[in-house]
Amino acid sequence: MLTDLNLDLSASGKLSNVAPLLIDRPAGRAEAIAEIKISARGVNMWYGSKQALFDVDLEIPDRTVTALIGPSGCGKSTFLRTMNRMNDAILGARMEGDILFDGTDIYKGNVDPVQLRAQVGMVFQKPNPFPKSVYDNVAYGPRIHGIALSKEALDEIVEISLQKAGLWDEVKDRLQDSGTSLSGGQQQRLVIARAIAVSPEVILMDEPASALDPIATGRIEELIHELRENYCIVIVTHSMQQAARVSQRTAFFHMGTLIEAGDTADVFSNPLQQKTQDYISGRFG
């Protein structure tokens, strides 16, 4: 059946004059997966003849920050991109296995990748605001998806999204300035506001603070902590310290294989696998 996209853009969860996005989901979803937002089952990924992921099984809980850690080239970002089909745009990319989003396999049936990416948003390593005004950066998604049915509704979405991204007070008098005129940390928060504006259920972050200074990094980490109350967040990070600070769950990848996943405190303090212990202790990386 068709299920409305949850538009959680205000404290009451209600927003007038807004049209819902729709995505096909099966009726009678199993209650056992109610708290699991994304489930990967037997995921293998190739770029041409090179295999990048090997039989990955991982469950991503809702309203939780899950950190993907591991050395460069281990498959973290590749796996992250499977969750909103960003790999579809890469020539020669091929995936086998299942990625379930709220129980629906996003690679089967009639799931629209464009609508999927509205519900599973993405924030990249380098801030990438559009060469448009601050306002138009945030308003872009609601406009193209037909979410806001009036100028007043669009204004409300922009303001609330910027508030949720912790940016409103800094830019409320600069809404017509170019998004590229903001500082690096502000640009990254603008990109997060742009993702929030279409009311996603999941936010994927690919090393969102690696290009930022320590102060801006701290603000992004605070923001991640605030956002997890309403969103499922998956973050790729090269920093084990950052993973320990922001996440509740951690998954360790090595050479395309998921070695270990569990509560962050357990993975860092009492890992089950020797490879995990070796990586965390700095023996390789």
C-alpha positions in Angstrom: 0.0 0.0 0.0 1.0 3.6 -0.3 2.3 5.2 3.0 2.7 8.9 3.5 6.2 10.3 4.1 6.3 11.6 7.7 6.6 15.3 7.5 8.1 16.0 11.0 8.9 19.7 10.4 7.5 21.3 13.5 7.1 20.6 17.2 3.6 19.4 16.7 4.5 17.3 13.6 1.9 19.2 11.6 2.5 21.6 8.7 -0.3 23.1 6.7 -0.5 23.3 2.9 2.1 20.6 2.4 1.8 17.7 0.0 3.1 14.3 1.0 5.7 12.3 -0.8 4.7 8.7 -1.4 6.6 5.5 -1.7 5.3 2.0 -2.2 5.6 -0.2 0.9 4.0 -3.7 1.5 1.1 -4.1 3.8 1.5 -6.2 6.9 5.1 -5.4 7.8 6.6 -7.7 10.4 6.6 -6.3 13.9 10.1 -7.8 14.5 11.7 -5.1 12.3 9.8 -2.2 13.8 12.9 -0.7 15.4 15.2 -1.5 12.6 15.2 1.2 9.9 17.6 -0.3 7.4 18.6 -3.9 7.1 21.4 -5.2 4.8 21.4 -8.8 3.9 24.1 -10.6 1.9 25.3 -7.4 0.2 28.0 -7.7 -2.4 29.2 -4.8 -4.5 31.4 -4.6 -7.6 32.9 -1.7 -9.6 33.4 -3.4 -12.9 35.4 -6.6 -12.1 36.6 -5.4 -8.7 34.6 -6.5 -5.8 34.2 -3.9 -3.1 31.9 -5.5 -0.6 31.6 -9.1 0.5 28.4 -10.6 2.0 27.6 -7.7 4.3 24.8 -8.2 6.9 24.0 -5.3 9.1 21.0 -3.8 10.8 20.6 -0.1 11.4 18.4 0.9 14.3 16.1 3.9 14.0 16.8 7.1 16.0 20.4 6.0 16.5 23.8 7.1 15.2 25.6 4.2 13.6 29.3 4.8 12.8 31.0 3.0 10.0 34.8 2.8 10.7 37.8 1.2 9.1 40.9 2.0 7.1 40.7 3.9 3.7 39.4 1.8 0.9 37.7 -0.7 3.2 34.2 -0.3 1.7 32.6 2.2 4.3 31.5 4.8 1.7 30.5 2.1 -0.8 28.2 0.5 1.7 26.8 3.9 2.8 25.9 4.6 -0.8 24.0 1.3 -1.2 21.4 2.6 1.3 20.0 5.3 -1.0 21.2 3.8 -4.4 23.8 6.5 -5.0 26.0 3.8 -6.5 23.4 3.5 -9.4 25.0 6.6 -10.9 28.5 4.9 -11.1 29.2 3.3 -14.5 29.9 -0.4 -14.0 28.6 -0.6 -10.4 26.7 -3.7 -9.6 25.1 -4.9 -6.4 23.7 -8.2 -5.2 21.8 -8.8 -2.0 19.0 -7.0 -0.2 18.7 -3.5 1.4 15.5 -3.2 3.3 14.1 0.2 4.2 11.2 -0.2 6.6 10.9 -3.7 5.3 10.9 -2.8 1.6 13.7 -3.9 -0.6 14.8 -0.7 -2.2 16.4 -2.5 -5.2 13.3 -4.4 -6.1 9.8 -3.6 -7.3 8.8 -0.1 -8.2 10.7 2.0 -5.6 11.6 5.4 -7.2 15.2 6.2 -6.5 14.4 10.0 -6.5 11.7 9.6 -3.9 13.9 7.2 -2.0 16.7 9.8 -1.7 14.2 12.3 -0.3 13.6 9.8 2.5 17.2 8.7 2.8 19.2 12.0 2.5 22.9 12.3 2.0 25.6 14.7 3.3 29.0 14.5 1.6 32.5 15.0 2.8 32.9 18.4 1.2 30.2 20.9 1.7 28.4 21.2 -1.6 25.8 24.1 -1.4 24.2 25.0 -4.7 25.3 28.3 -6.3 22.0 29.8 -5.1 20.8 31.8 -2.2 20.7 30.3 1.3 16.9 30.3 1.0 16.9 28.6 -2.4 19.3 26.0 -1.3 16.9 24.8 1.4 13.7 25.4 -0.7 15.1 23.4 -3.7 13.9 20.0 -2.5 10.5 21.0 -1.3 9.9 22.7 -4.7 11.0 19.9 -6.9 9.0 17.3 -4.9 5.9 19.5 -4.7 5.9 19.4 -0.9 5.0 23.1 -0.2 1.7 24.2 -1.7 2.1 27.9 -0.9 4.8 30.5 -0.4 4.0 30.6 3.3 4.5 26.8 3.7 7.8 27.1 1.9 9.0 29.9 4.1 8.0 27.7 7.1 9.9 24.7 5.8 13.0 26.9 5.2 13.0 28.4 8.6 12.3 25.2 10.5 15.0 23.3 8.5 17.6 26.0 9.3 16.6 25.9 12.9 17.0 22.2 13.1 20.4 22.5 11.5 21.4 25.1 14.1 21.9 27.8 11.4 18.8 30.0 11.5 20.2 32.6 14.0 23.3 33.0 11.9 21.6 33.4 8.5 18.1 34.7 9.1 19.2 38.2 7.9 21.2 36.7 5.0 18.7 34.4 3.3 19.3 36.0 -0.1 23.1 35.8 0.1 24.8 33.0 -1.8 25.1 29.7 0.1 28.7 29.6 -1.1 29.5 32.8 0.8 29.1 31.1 4.1 32.0 29.6 6.1 32.8 25.9 5.6 31.1 24.8 8.8 28.0 26.9 7.9 27.9 25.5 4.4 27.9 21.9 5.8 25.0 22.8 8.2 23.2 24.4 5.2 23.6 21.2 3.3 22.2 19.3 6.3 19.2 21.8 6.4 18.7 21.1 2.7 18.5 17.4 3.4 16.1 18.0 6.4 13.8 20.2 4.3 12.2 17.2 2.5 11.7 15.5 5.9 13.9 12.4 5.5 13.7 9.4 7.8 17.4 8.6 7.4 20.4 10.9 7.1 23.6 9.4 5.6 26.8 11.3 6.3 30.1 10.6 4.5 32.9 12.0 6.7 30.9 15.3 7.1 33.5 17.0 9.3 36.7 15.9 7.7 37.2 19.2 5.8 36.3 21.4 8.8 38.3 23.0 11.6 37.9 21.7 15.2 35.3 24.4 16.2 33.1 23.7 13.1 33.6 19.9 13.7 32.4 20.3 17.3 29.3 22.1 16.1 28.5 19.4 13.5 28.9 16.7 16.2 26.5 18.6 18.5 24.1 18.8 15.7 24.3 15.1 15.0 23.6 14.4 18.7 20.5 16.7 18.4 19.2 15.2 15.2 19.3 11.6 16.3 16.2 12.3 18.4 14.2 12.4 15.2 16.3 10.7 12.5 18.2 7.5 11.9 21.8 8.6 11.2 24.6 6.6 9.6 28.0 8.3 9.5 31.2 7.2 7.9 34.2 8.6 9.8 38.0 8.1 9.6 38.2 9.3 13.2 37.7 6.7 15.9 37.5 9.4 18.5 34.6 11.0 16.5 32.9 7.6 16.2 33.2 7.1 20.0 31.8 10.6 20.7 28.8 10.7 18.3 27.6 7.1 17.8 25.7 4.5 19.8 26.4 1.7 17.3 29.6 1.0 15.4 30.4 -1.3 12.5 34.0 -2.0 11.6 34.9 -2.8 7.9 38.1 -4.2 6.6 38.9 -5.0 2.9 35.2 -4.9 2.0 34.1 -7.2 4.8 32.1 -6.3 7.9 34.3 -7.6 10.7 32.3 -6.6 13.7 29.2 -4.5 14.7 27.7 -3.7 18.0 27.2 -1.1 20.7 30.0 1.5 20.3 31.1 1.1 23.9 31.5 -2.6 23.5 33.3 -2.4 20.1 35.8 0.1 21.5 36.4 -1.4 24.9 35.9 -5.1 24.4 35.9 -6.0 20.7 35.1 -9.6 19.8 37.4 -9.9 16.8 41.2 -9.6 16.8 41.2 -7.4 13.7 39.0 -4.9 15.4 41.3 -4.8 18.4 44.3 -4.3 16.1 42.6 -1.5 14.2 41.4 0.3 17.4 44.8 -0.1 19.0 46.5 1.4 16.0 48.4 -1.7 14.8 47.1 -0.9 11.3 45.0 1.8 9.6 
